Amino acid sequence: MQDLSKFQRMMVTLDLTEMDVYLIKYASMIAKAFEIDAVYFLHVTTSLELPEEIQEKYGNMMAPVDETLEREMQTVIDEHFEKPENCDMHVKVQAGAITDEILKFAKVKVVDLIILGRKEKLTGSGLHSKKIAKGSASSVIFVPEEPNLELNKILVSIDYSEHSEMAFEIAIDIQKKTGAKLLSNNVYRVPVGFAKSGKSYEEFAEIMLENTKEQCDKFFRKMNLEGVDYDHTYALDDDPHPADKIYRTGVEMGVDMIILGSKGRSSAAAFLIGSVAEKLLMEDNDIPMFLVKKGNENMSFLEALFRL
């Protein structure tokens, strides 16, 4: 049974723009709901070196760049982050290639959950969120601009696989902690070549619906759902990719988060995201998306010691 206890260490990636306030406020809500033990606020800059002429003129009067940036970050964090009891908080600035440094930091600190921003209107280049999500074994929450800071409705996209089961179990625990309404949905489709069966599209759609209902019964029978309140629905996908249907379903239901399980089933695959999740990142601009991975199941002995 997967639950929120697998999320102990959270990293929040900041880029020193207006987006940081949304990320910090959202991270505050998640840290409380998930009972996070440690939060790392990280900013990566390409260089910590001052221009030579500034060093020559003001060098003795200026604090190191990383210390200056960390103080600026701390000011914003103190204003917008409500630290849960018994939660350690760390602020760090590092120099280097942004994606590489974020991935390295997540691995060194054995981070379970990464909070990434997803910009639509705000200025600034932001982070390479998709590359970070693909390259890390950590689960990821993608946060849009002006997210809802309450979890009232959450949607789990179900394809009856092992990773869907993992995502649904995490959603159950979120419901227990927050009281959020739990919704799940399966996107099904009519296979190419259905016409050879002699049936119309509508007739074959009914056949596929009955098939997915049978799969649904088998899927939920595997789990302990005693006391779990959820609604499961179905959506017929009438175009080549289900991601847009998942997003539209989330919009129609007015959900505050979409949860999707990573397709990674091995230590190598755990670092990747499936094509549906990747496409959903392009479709979804205003609903937080929680991509759940199995990263810590492959934790090494040394990493486990680091947690002690």
N, C-alpha and C positions, 0 to 999 in steps of 0.2 A: 504493500500500500504506500503510494507516494503522498507526502504531505509537506507542509511549509517548513518543517524542521530541516529539510535539505538546504534551505536558504539561510545561511548564517552570516555570510560576508557579502556586502553589496558595494559596488563601485558606481559612482556617478560621474560621468564625463562632462566637463564644463569647457566652454570655448570663450568665456569672458564677453558674451553678448547678452542681449535681452532674454534670450532663450534660457539662460541659466536660472532665472527666477522661477520659470515654469518647472524646470527639472528639479530644482531644490524643493519646491513645495510638493511636487509629486513624490519625490523620494522620501519626504517626511511622512506622507500618508502611507507609503508602502512599508517603510521601516517599522511603523507602529503596527500595521495590520499583519505583517509577516513576522513580527518580533525578531527583527534583525539584530545580531550581536555586534557587528562592526560595519561602519560606513566609511568608504574612502572616496573623497572628492578629489578628482584628478584633472589637472590641466596640462596639456602637452604643447610646448612651444618649439618652433624650429630652432631657436637659439636663445641662450641666456647671456650672450655677449653684448655689451654696450658698444656703440660705434666708437672707434678709436679717438675721435676728436672730443667726444663727451667724456671718455675716460680720462683724457689728459686734462680737461678743464675742470671736471667736477668729481673725479674718481674718489678722492678722499672723503667727499661729502655725501656720497650716495651709498645706500644699502645694496647688497647683491640683488639682481633682478628677481631671482626665485623667491627671496624673502619678501620683496615688495609685492609680487603677484599673490603670494600666499596670504599676505595681510589683506589685500583687496578682496580675495575670495572669502576669507574668514568673515569679513564685514557683511557680505551679502548672505553668507550661510547663517550667521547668527541672527540675521533679520528674518529669514524665511524657513529655517529648518528647526522643527521642534524635536529635540533629541529624546528618544524614548529612554526610560529608565534602564540602566545597565547596558546601554549601547555605547561602544567606543566610537569616537569620530576622529578622522585623520584628514588633513589637507595637504596635498602634495602637488608640486610643479616639477615637471621633467622636460628635458630638451631632447629633440630627435624627430624622427619620422612619426607622425601622429598615430597612424594605425598600428605600426610596429610597437611603439612604446605602450600603447593602451593594451595590446594583446600580451606583451611581456609582463606588464604590471599585474594584469588579471591572473596570469599564471603564477607569478612569484607570490602573490598575496592569497592564492587559492580562492579567488572570488567565485561565488556561486551565482550571482545575479548582477548584470550590468544594466544601468539605466542610460539610454541613448536618446538624444533629441532628434526630432524630425521636423525640419523647417519647411514652411510653405510661403509665408509672406515676410518673415523677419529677415533683416540683412545679415551678412556674414556667410562665409562659405560653409560653416558647420563641420561636422565630422563625416567620415566615410562609413556611415552606419551599417550598410549592407556588408562591406568588407570585414568590419569588426565582428558582426554577427556570424559570418561564415567562418572566420578564423579562430573563434573562441569556443571552448567547451562549456563556457558559462551560459546559463539561460539569460535571455535578454528581454527587457521591456522597452519598446519604442514609444516615446512620448511625443505627441503633437503639440503645437502651440495651444495655449489656453485649455488644457485638459480638465475634465471634471475631477475634482479632488475628493470624490466619494465613489465607492464601489456599490452601486445600487443594483445593477444588472450586469452579469457577465455571460458571454457567449463562448461556448467551446465548439470548435469545428471538429466533427467526428467523421472518420472514415473507417471505423471499426478495426483499426490496427492497434498494435502494442503501444505506439507513441500516442495515439488518441486516448487510450486507457490511462496512460500516465498523465496527460493533460487534464482529463476529466477528474482524476483523483485529486490533483492539485486544486482544481476548481471547487471540489467538495470542501476541501479544507479552508479555502478562502471564504466560502459561504458560512462555515462554522464560526470563523473569526469575525466576519463583518456583517453577516445577515443578508448578504447580497442575494438577489433572485438568480437562480442558476438556470440557464438556458443552454440547450445543445441542439445542434443542427447537422444534418447530413445532406451534402449536395450530391445528387445522383444524376445520371445522364443516359440518354438513349444512345446505344453504340452505333458506330458507323456501319453501314451495310444492313441496317434493320429491314430495309425494303425487301431483301431476299426472302424474308420470312413470310411475305405475303400480307403482312399487317401494316396498318397505317402508323404514322409517327405517334399519334395519340394513343393507339392501342398498345404499342410497344412501351410507351411511357408508363402506362398502367402496370404492365408486366414488370418493368424495372422497379417501380414503386413497391409492389408486393415483395419483390426480391430483397430490396433494401430494408423493408420492415422485418423480414425474417432474420436478416443479418443483425439488425438492431436488437431484436429479442435475445439472440445468442450473445451479443456484445455485453449487454447490461446484466445478463444472468451471471457473468463471470465475476462481477463486483459485488461487494457488500453495500447495498443501498438502503439499509435500514435507517430510517430517520432522515433520509436525504430528499429534499423537495426540489424537483427539477421538471422542466418541460422540454420534451424532445420534438423537433419538427423536421420536415423534409423540404428540400428545394430542388426543383428540376432545373438543371443547368442547360441552357439552350445555346451556348457558344463554346468555343474551343477550350476555355480555361475556367476552372471553378472559383478562382480567387475573387473575381469581381462579384460573383454571386454571394460568396461569404461576406464580403464587405457590404453589399446592398442589404443582405439579411440583417447584419448588425445595425445598419442605419435604420431600417424599418422597425426593428425591435427597440431602438433607443438604448443600446447597451453602452456601458462605460469602459468595457475592456473586451477584446477578442483574444481567446487563448488557443494556441495551436501547438501541437507536439512536433518536435523535431523528428525527422525521419532517420536520424543516426542510430544504428543498432550495434555498432562496434566502436572500439576506442578511436579508430580513425574517422569513422563516419560521424561520430558525435561532434566533430568540429564543423560539420556542414549543416546547411539548412536545405529543406526540400524545395522543389520548384514552386509549389503552391505558396509557401511562406514567402519566397522571394518575390513572386508576382504580387502577393497581397501587400507587400511593402510599397509597391508602386501604385496600387489602387487606393490604399487607405491613407488619408491625410489627416483625419480628425478623430480617430478612435485609437486609444492606446492598444498596442498589440503585444501580447506576452508570448514569446517563443520559448517553450520549455524544452530543455535538453537533459540528457542523462550524464553530463560531464563528471560529476563526483563519484559515480559508480566505478570509474576507472582511476580513482585517486591513488597515488603511490603511497608507500609507507612513509616516506619523508614528508610528503604533503600532509598526511594525517598527523604526524608529529608536530608539524608547524601550527596546527589548530589548537594543540593542548596549552 
